[in-house]
Amino acid sequence: MRYGIILLSLVFTLNLGACAKEDVSQTLVTDVDHSAVKRQSIGNCWLYAQASWLESLYLTANQEEIDVSESYWTWWHWYDQIVGRDLDEIRTGGWWRTSAGIIIDHGFVLEGDFIPEEAGTEMSLRQAQAEEYINEQLAEGGALANRQDRTAENVRAQLDLAFGAQMAAAEELARSPEEVLVAKGTAGETTTLQAALAGNTEDRWESTSFPRIYGKNAVPSQWQIERRQALMQRVLKALNDHQPVVMTFMVDFNGLDITDQTFKASTLRENGKGSQGGHMVVLEDYVVDNVPGYGYIGEGDVSDEMKEAALQGDIVLLKAKNSWGTNRPDRGLTDGYNRFDWEYLTGQFEWDSGFGDTSYYYTTLTDFVLPPGY
């Protein structure tokens, strides 16, 4: 499944003891460093998640916040779709390996080096305009309507017009993944972006599937329960070490409680099925309960002792940096971060197939992209 929710109209403190259960929104365990929140204008959340992941790693490794151009990667994603191919409409969705491949082939640029007018802005309006323009060119009567017109030269020219940018000039400024440092070890060892995306197992981030079950009344087997527990230990340990873990899942906006920015199983059951699709975010924190000696623990970046204890608790929710913007009263957003309660992520809900009225029941959570060694 490709991920890319479109959200043009939509767009988580430490007491050294247990926190009050009714104050769940204030109980967090760790605190992954992130760059500024952005807001997607088309269905390319996966590219925004990739940028959030890269910007977080770069910030930690280099003590510098950068604004990576998702538009630059979008240009290349569309180019690869169009050249020499039959296509009626551009596809905006994708997944982790797609974005990793784009970076490996073309590196990255800062937004100011591709679309200067959008440097530092929260949302790229140019992307939405470009999608409309390119779809017009792919339609009958357009400059790219016929397959024989879809030469590399013609496609480049039309994409440059669509984005109001010059890819040839941007390519000269592109940073090679082989030269970009994204991690430093305690013994002085370093990891490049190239190694993190396509290196050996000791450097490469890998996508790991969450054991899902299918059917409205299905329950996980003992084997699946154990696999889930083992995977989540890896996820929480990575978060404890301030690693920006990527999460993919299904989102249904009828499950969002705007009073606390949380997607909840109870809210979704109460409201019933609504607008939905695949989505990708980058985790920042988590909440646990029933931790021996603590109960609820958290609030920012707690001590190593408490983080270790948190691994023995029951997950209440995961907190993630999203790509839906910051100030979104229509969705209760004030900082660009959403929470996802554990029952919502691990429950089986009804999801549209995308083909007519057909739908299926299956687990909301899909997979995580984890750093090496976890």
Disulfide bonds with the S-S distance in Angstrom:
none
